[in-house]
């Protein structure tokens, strides 16, 4: 015990023997002290290695088995850097070691076949990468070797910095908190069960904090024959705090075995993973192409990919009214997307001559006819399967334009698909043998116009053919989707109200987002959107509404085309439609009326497609685009608030292990922070009091000056130990300063004691200048004595 206390004294009082020991004993105690310091540094580094391992261990489940050597190398690199950091090396000797570690790691990755010659070859690659980086300012163009070099440098800097903070300043709170956050994000993003990792991380952090506090307390304890008391209450404080933290960790571990683990909800992070894989050169273009770009695509069999908006113009249109641009509808929902089957119908696939232009649409359509002209920004290949876009259901095709200037009108042959209510150009009758291209056309459409009274009063049975084609649902559609559709539709007294109930439910409970995730192959697209993701874009909302309506026995179909676009002329009859305006909505069949469009996507006209609204509604004006933005903003804010409140409520009802772990971890971090920032409120209050006394016009009396001095004495006792009753203030200051460099802090302490003795023993009243200087000195010492 005497040997242990001797080593503590040597650490805290500058290696001065206060007990009059012999030189041999002093030398031996000093050697033992060095060994103790080395063991403490090694123990701290060992626990740090545990924390760093928690960063690397989950990567084994994220990469292929053939790439495990990468993680193994990072583990070895971490251990090596932490090991050399345990020793007190000269800077000139220590500085090149991390560089050698990084160089060796690069050789392990890439130089195994070519040998040392690889370094020469890579130096040339590195020069080219630096030039590319300087020219472009982006990292995308550099080689994979240089990307790995940057990763190794960043990881090495992190290790060295964290170890220096832990050993030099006793600070591990930031890195420990970031580690917990990293594990939590990793569990949510990639659905890895790392509950045990949370517990291990808490144990590493607890051990580190206990060890660092013990070293800090040991450095403050000092003892000698005159009876300087050890700060035993400080040791007890650490023991109590450590016991409390241990209870927190053990409680979290017990709860993991008592509470059921809830399934994690997917968050659209796959786009970030795909971007990382693209940058790192892994998986190639396959995952990168998982992104979809806005525009009109014929293949809708797989919906839900994250969407990138392309704002380039697609076509310019001349229209007397602002309308949506309907392309085609699809009827068969597969559970993953939409397809259009080939039907045995004479009307579905017949050719017509544009000269007559009569499509003989047999559907009952209410509304006015509108003639519109479309001119594409780029020529469209004939026979590609893209429909002609119009403001409603197509009636007649006028002129068809071919040629660079889009001024040459030619005859053409078109195909009309009655089941999709779409027209496709099959062939142009033009001179020459070059490739046929379509630059524009004139199309007359029937606006699907109606009134709410007509929709409310629409009754009667649906035609058998309509029910057979437009009530189709996959056999494996989850029952909860069917039940939701039936429950929503039953809230309406007629078909129109049932449709509005479904549309309102989607607009009010789900949010609009382009960062969506394709569900796995075994999951249904609508089910994933309604009950898991709860955010998406027009494909999600329109498909879900169609499926919910069909579940309730209401014939409906999925429609795709373009939103109205932006007006480009003062007259308001010319519009530019971009690729980003591509859109999807729903058409519902009403007996005696026909197909009526509805748009459930947040931010779009809530009643139906803008072109179908009566003229007196005011939605056809150019101000409609402004109104759309206002509605979109309001609905987005409302949906976001509802989503957040619903999420909080679900979390309150179903507390998962993850939430409890976060609470315990937050409590742990808060407790450590309070222990590190002890007496923070008291110090700030003292600073405020001293500032107020300095600014006041009256002289502070003896009581106030001694009260300020008491704060300084408490700080000195906490740092250097309590002053024994038999020791004077001057002897105490001489003792704590023995063997230490005469810094400005100790000079200030000596000056403080001189003035304090005058006030305390002499009872002398200081003048105004002396009082202010003494208060300032107390303020400085209370916060800078460390």
N, C-alpha and C positions, 0 to 999 in steps of 0.2 A: 504493500500500500504506500509506503514511504517512497519507493522507487517510482510508482505511478505518479504521485503528486509532484515529485521532483521533475519528471518530464513535463508535466503540465506547467510548472513554473517556468521551465526553460522556454517553452513555446510562447508563453504570454508576456514574459518580462525580459525578453531579449537575451536569453541564455545566461543570465547572471545567477550565480549560486548565492542564495540569501541565507544559507545555513552554515556557511563557513566550511564547506566540504573540502576535502583534499583535491588537488589537481587531477589525480587519477580517477577519483569518483566523478568529478565534473566531466572529464573526457568520456568516461563510460556512459554517463547519463546523456551526454550530447549524442553519442552514437545510437543509443537506444531511442532517443527522440527522433533522429533521422529515420530509423527503421519504422517507428510508429507513423510518422508522416507519410512515408512511402506506402505502408500498408493501407492507410486511409485513402490515399489517392488511387491505389489499385482497387479498393472496394467500391469507391464511387464510380470508377471507370467500368467496373464489372456490371454494376447496376445500369449504367448508361448503355452498355452493350445489350442488356435485356430490353430496354426501351427501343433501341434502334432495330433489334430483331423483330419487334412487333410491326415495324414498317415493312419488313421484307417477307415475313412468313406468309401473309395472305397472297403474295404474288405467285406462290407455287400452284395455287388453284386457278390462277388466271391465265397461265401460259402453258404451252405444250411441254410434255415431258422432255423433249429433245432440247429445250431451251432452259432447263433447270440450272445449267452451269452458270448462266448469267447471275441468277440469284445467289448461287453458292459463292461466286467471285465477290459479289458485293458484301456478303457476310464476312469473308476473309479480309477484304479491304477494311471493313469497319473494325474488326478485331485488331488488325495491325495498327491502324491509326490511333485507336484508343490505347493500345499497349505502349507505343512510343511516347504518347502524351503523359504517361504516368511518371516519367523520369524527368528530373531537372537537368535538361540538356542545355548547353550553350546555343544561342540562336543560330549561329553559323552552322552548327552541327545538325540542329533539328530541321531547319528550313528546307534542305534538299530531300529529306526523307519522304514527305507526302508526294513530291514530284516523282520520285523513284517508284513509289507505290502505284501512281497513276500510269506511269510509263510501262511498268510491268503488267498492269491490267490490260492495257491496250495490246501489248504483245501477246497476252494469253488469248485475247479475242480474235485477233486478225493475223498475227505473225507466226502461228504455229507451223505453217507449211514453208513459207519463204525464209524463215529464220531472221537473223538480225538485218538482213537486207531490206526487210519490210519497212524499217524506220526511214531509210533513204527514200523509198517509194512514197511513203506517206507524207514526207516533208513536202514533196511536190504537190500532192493532193491538198495539203493544208494551205499552201500558198494560193492555189486556185480558189479554195473555199473562202479565204480571207478577201480575195479580190472580188468574188461574187457578192460577199456580204457588204463590202464597201460600196459597190456599185448599186445594188438593189436595196440594201438596208433590211433584207428579210432573210430568215434562216431556212426557208423552204428549199432553196437551191443547193445547199451544202451537202456533202457526202454523208453517208451513214457513219463512217468512221469519225468524222468531226462531230456529229451529233452525239455519238457515244462518248467522245472526249469531253464535250460540254457537260454531259450527265455525270461523268466521273468527277469532274472538277467541282460541280455544284454539290454533289454528295459529300466529297471530301471536305469542302469548306464548311458544310453543315456540321459534320462530325467534329472538326477542330474547334469551331465556334462554340458548340454546345459544351464540349469538354472544358474549354477555357472558362466559360461562364460558371460551370459547376464547381471547378476546382479553385478558380480565382476569386469569384464573388459569391459562391454559394447559391447561385440562381438556377433553378431548373423548372420553375413554375410555367414559364412560357412554352418550353419544349414539351413538357408533360401535357399541357392543355391542348397543344396542337396535335399531339399523338392521339389523344382521345377523340378529338374532332375528326382526324383522318380515319380512324377505325369506324366511327359512326357513319361518315359519308360513304366509306367503302361498303359497309353492310347494306346501306340503302340503295346505293347505285348498282351494285352487281349481285345483290342477294346472296352474300356469303355470311354464314352464321359464324360470327366472331365474338360470341358472348364470352368464351373463355379468354379471348384476347383482351377484352375489357378488364376482366378480373386480374389477369397477369399484369396488364399495364398499371392498374391501380396499385398492385403489390410492388412493382418496380418503383413507382413514384413515391409510395409511402416509405419504402426502404431508403430511397435517396434522400427524402426530406428529413427522415429521422437521423441519418448519418451526418448530413450536412449541419443540422441543428446541433448535434452532439459535438461536432468539431468546433462549431461557433461558440457553444457554451464553454467547452474546455479551454478555448483561447481566452475567455474572460475570467476564469477561475484562477485565483492565486492565493497562496497561503504562506505564512512564515511564523516564527516562534512568538512574535508579539501578540498573536491572537487574531490575525485578520480572518474574518469569517468567510467561509465558502458560501457562495450564493446557492444554498441548498434549495431554496424555493424555486430557483430557475430550473434546476434539474427535475424537481417535481412537476413543474409546468410542462416540460417536454414529455415526461412519462404520461401525464394525464392526456395531453393532446394526442400522443401516439396511440394510447389506448382507445381514445374516441375515434380516431381515424381507422383503427383496426376493426372496430365494431361496424363502421360504415361499410368497409370492404366485405367483411364476413356476412353482413346483412344482405348486401347485394348478391353475394354468391348463393346464399340460402334461398333468396327469392327466385333465382333462376330455376331452381328445382321445384319450387312450389307453384309457380304461376305458369299457365299454358302460354306457349310461344305463338303469337299471332302471325299469320302470313304477312310478309312485307309487301307493300304496294310499290309497284314500279314507278319510277320517276324517269322522265325522258332525258337520260344522260347518255344514251347510246350515241348520239351525234358527237358528243365530246370524245367518247372512246374511239369513234370512227375517225375523227380528225387527228387524234393522237396516233392511231395506227397508220394513217396516211402519211403523217409527218415522219414517223419512224421507219416507214418502208415495209411494214409487215402487212400481210394479207392482200397487198396489191389493190387493184381497182375494184375488186369484188365488193368489199364493204363500202368503199367510197361511193359506189353507184347506188347504195341503199337510199341516198338522197333522191328526192323527186324535185323537178323544177316546174314551177307553175306554167300552165299552158294546156292546150287541148290534146289529150291522148286517147287513142282508140282502145287501149288495153286498160281495163278497170278491174281485172281479175284479182289483183292484190292491192288493197287500199291501206292507208295509214302510215306511209313512210314520212319522215320529216320533210318539210317543204321549204324550198328556197324560192323567193319571189323573183321573177324576171320582169322588169318594168319596160322592156322594149315594146314599141307599138307592134300589134299584130295585124290590125286592119283599121281603116277609117270608114265610117258609115254616115250616110245621109238619111235622116229619118224625120218625119214630121212630129213624132212623139218620142219621148225618152222611154225606151223599153229594154228589158233584158233580151239577150240574143240566144234564143233556143236552138240547140243543135239536134239532139236526139234523146230518146229515153231508152232505158234498159229494164228488163222485166225479171231476170233470173238472178236471185241472190244465192250465192254459194256458201256463205259463212265466212268468206274471205274478201269478197268483192262482188262485182256485177258482170254478167255476160248476156249476150243476146243470142238465143238459140235460133236455129233455122226452122221455120214453121212451114207446115204443109198448107200454104194458103196462096191462092192465085194473086191476091192483092199485095202480098208481102214483098215480092221480089220481081216486079214487072218493069219493063222499060217503057219510057214514054218519049215522044218527040217534043222538044222544047218549042217547036212552032205552034203547037196547040196549047201547050203549057197548062193544061187542065189536069190537076192531080186527082180529081174526083174524090175528094176526102169525104168519107161516108159518116164521120162522127158529127154529132150535133154540137155546133159551136155557136156561142153567143158572143157578139162583139163586132166591132167595126173592122173593115179591111184597111191595111196600111201597106203602102209600097215603099220599099227601102232599097238603097243601093250600098253595096259593100265593095271596097277596093282594098286588096291585100298589100301590105308593105313589101312582101316578097312573093314570087310566083309559087303557087301551090300545085304539086303534081296531080294530074288527073288520074282518077282511079285509086287514090291513096286511101279511100274509105272515110275521109273527112266530110261531114255533112255541110249543107248550106245553112248559114245562121240567119235567123229572122226573128222578128218580134213576137211571134206566136206560132200557131200551127200553120204549116205551109199550104198555100192555095195554088199559086201559079208562079212559074219562073219566066222572067222576061229576058232581057238581053244577057248574054254571057260574054265577058271580055277576055281577050287573049292578046298578048303583045306587050312590049316594054312600056308603052305609054298608057296601057289599059284603056285604049280608045277603040280598038278593033273588036267589033261585035261579030261573033261567029255562031253558027248553029251547033247544037250539042245534043247528046243523048243522055238522059238522066235515069236514075233508078229511084223509085219511091218505095220506101219501107213503111207500110201502114202500121205495123206493130210498134215501130219506134216513132211514127209520125215525122220522118226525116227524108230529105232528098239528097242524093249523091250524084255528082257528075261522073258519068262513065266514059264518055268519049267526046272529043271536039272534032267537028267536021271542018277542018281548016286545010289549006294548001300547004304542001311541004311535008317532008318526012322527019322533021326534027322532033325533039321531045315535046309532048303536049303539056302546057302549063296554063293554069287558071289564074288570072289577075283580078277578076271581079265578076259581079253579077247583079241582076235586079231580081228581087223576090217580093211577091205579094203574100202577106200572111193575114190570118184572122186573129185579132186580139181576143184573148180569153176574158171578155168583160162580163161582169155580173154584178148583182147587188146582194147585200146581206139578206134582204128579205127572200130573194130567190133561193139562196143557200139554206136558210132556215126552213123553208117550206119544201125542200127537195125530199121527196119520199118515193117509195116504190122499190120493187126488187131490182137487183143488178142483173144484167144479161148474163146468161150462162157462160158465154165465151169470155166475158170480162172477169168473172169469178174464177174461171179455170186458169187464166193466164196471170192475173194480178193479185192472187192470194197465196202464191207459192212461197213456201218457207222450207229451209233445209230440215231434215228429220232430226239432226243433232242440235238444233237450236236449243240452248238452255231454257229450262222451264221458267226460270226467274224473269227472263226477257218476255216470254209469252204472258206471264202473270202481270207484269208491269203494264204491258200494252192493254190488257183487258181492264185492269183497275183504272187506268187513266181514261179510257174511252167510256167506261160506265159513269163517269162523273158528268158527262154531257147528256142533255135530253134528246138531241138529234145528232145527225152525222156531222154537221158543221161545228157544233159545240164540242163534240168529241175530238175533232181534228184540232180545234183551238186549244183544248186541254193538253193534248200531246205536245203541240208546238210550244205552248207556254212553259210546260214542264222542262223541256230541253233548253229553252232560252234562259230560264231562271235558275237552273241547278248545275249548269255546266259552263265552262269557260272556253273562250276561243284562243287557240295557240297553234302555231305552225310547228312547234317542237314536239311532235308526236312520236309514238313508237309503234312499229308493226307488232301485233301480238304474235306469240309463238304459233307454230303450225297446228297445235292441238286446241287452240282457243278460237272462239268465235269473235269476229271483228266487232260486232255491235255489243256483245256481252262485255268484252274488254273495255270498250269505251264507257258504257253505262255504269259499270260497277267497279272498275279499277282505275283507268286513266283519268276519266272525268274531264278531259280537256282535248280539244282537237279543232279541226277546221271544217269547211263545208262538207267534205266527204263524210265525216263522222256524223254530223248533225242530220244531214239529209238521209243517209242510209239508215240511221237509227229511227228516224221518224217513219220511214217507209215500212221498216220491219215491225215497229210497234203498232202501226195502223193495220197491217196485214194480220198481226196476232189477234187483233180485235175484230177481224172479219170485214175490214174496210178496204176495198180495192185501191191500190196506189202503185205508183211506179217512180223510179229514180230518173231524174232529168239532169242533163249537163249542157253547159253552154258558157256564156259570158255575162258578166254584170254590165250595166249600161255604159260604163266608160266615162270619159271626161269631155264636156263640151268645148269646142275650139273656135266657135264663131259667135258673134253677138246675136245672131238670129236664133241660135240655140238648136239648129237642125243638123249640125255636123258634130260628130263624136269620134274620139280616138279611143280605141279599145286595145289595151296592152295584154301581154301574156299573163300578167298578174291579175287581170280581171276574170280569169277562168273561174267558173263557179258551178255549183251543183245545188239542186233544190228538189222539191217533191211535187207531183201531180196526183190529186185525189179524184176519183170518179164519183160524180153526183148524178143520180138517175134524172133523166130529162134535161140535164145541162151538159154533161160531158166532163172532160178533164179540166180541173181547176188547180192552178199552181199555188203552192205555199212554200215559204222559205223559213226554216227553223233556225238558221244560223244567226247567232247574236250579231247585232250591228246592221242587219238588213231589214227591209220593210217587213213589219210584223204580220200584216194581213195576208199578203200574197206577193207575187211578182209585180214590180212596179208597173209594167205594161198592162196589167190586168185591172188596175184600179180605175174607177170611173174618172172621167175628165174633171169633174167638179171637186175631186178630193184634193187637188193641188199638188199631188205627188209627181205629176208629169213635167213640172217646171224645172228649169235648170237649178233652182234652189234645192231640188230634191237631193243632190249630192251633199250639200251642206247639212241638210236634215239627217241624211244617212250617217254622216260623221258624228253628229250630235247624239243620235240614237245609239250608235256603236259605243261611244264613250260612256254614256250613262249605263248601258247594259253591261259593259265590261266592268265598270266599277261595282255595279250591283252584284254581278256574278262573282267577282273576286271576293267581295265582302261576305257573301253567302257561303262561298266555299271555305273561307277561313273560319267563319263561325261554326260551320258544320264540322270542319276538321277538329276544332277545339272541343266541340261537344262530343264527338266520337272518341277523342282521346281521353276525355273525362270519364266516359262510360266504360271504355275498354282500355284500361291501363296495361300496357305491354311491358315486357321485360326491358325492352330498349328504352322506354320512357323512364322506368325506374332507375336503370343504370345511368341515364343522363342526369337524373335528379341527384343520385348519390355522387356522381362525378362532379357535378356543379357544386354540391355542398363541400366536397373535398377541396376543390380549387378555391372556393370562397374562404374556407377555414385556413388554408395555407396562406392565402393572401392576407387575411387578418393577422395571422401570426407574424408574417414578414413586415406588415405595416402596423405594428403595435403602437398604441397610443396616438394614432394619427389624428383622431378628433381632438384629443387633449392638446396636441402640439399646435394644431391650427387655431384652437381657441386661445391658447397662450400667445400665439403670434398676433391675433387680433387685439388682445388686451394690451400687449406691449405697444402696438401701433397706436392704439387709442390714447394711451398715456403720453406717448411722445407728441401727439398732436394737441393734447389739451393744454390750456393756458396755466393751469395750476401746477405747483410742484408736487410730485408724488411723495408721500410721507414714508417713514421708515418701514411701516408695515407692508406697503405695496412693493418697496424695493426688496425687502427680504423675501416676500412671496415670489418675486421673479427669480431671486437667487436660488430658492428652494428647487425650482424646476431644473436649474443647471446642476445642482448637487445630485438630484435623482438620476439625471442622465449620466453623470460621471460614475455613480454607484453601479448603474446597470452595465456600464462598459468595463470598469476596472475593479469592481467589487466594492463591498461596503466598508466604510471607514470605521475602524475600531474605536470604541469610546476613549481609549487611552491615548489615541493619536491625535495630534493637532492638525488643523487644516493645512498648514505649511508642510508638516512632515508627510501628510498624505500626498500632497502634490509632488514633493520631492521623490517620494517612493514610486508613484506610478510613472514618473518621468525618468527614473533611473535606467540607464542603458538604452534609452530611446533618443532618436535624433531630435534636436531642439527645433521643432516646427513652429509655425505661426500659431497653431492651435494651442500648444503647451505654453507658449509665451502669453497668449491671451488668458489661459487658465491662471497663470501666476499673477497677472495684473488683476484678474477678477478677484482672487483671494485677498490681495492687498486692499482693494476697496471694500470687499465684504467684511473683513475684520474691522475696518474703520467704522462701518455702519453698525455691525452686530455688537462689538465690544465698546467702541468709543461713544456710540450714540450721537455722532456728529451728523448734522443735517447738511446734505449736499446742496450746492446751488443748482440753478436750473440747467446749466450746461453740463455739470457733472452728473446730474440725474439722468439726463437724456443719453449721455455717453454710456452710463452704466446699464441702462435698459437695452440699448443697442448691443452692448457686449453680451448681456444675458441672452438676447435673441439669437445672436450669432453662435454662441457656444451651445445653446440647446439644440441646434440643428446642424452644427458642423463638427461636433466633438468626435464623431466617428471618423 
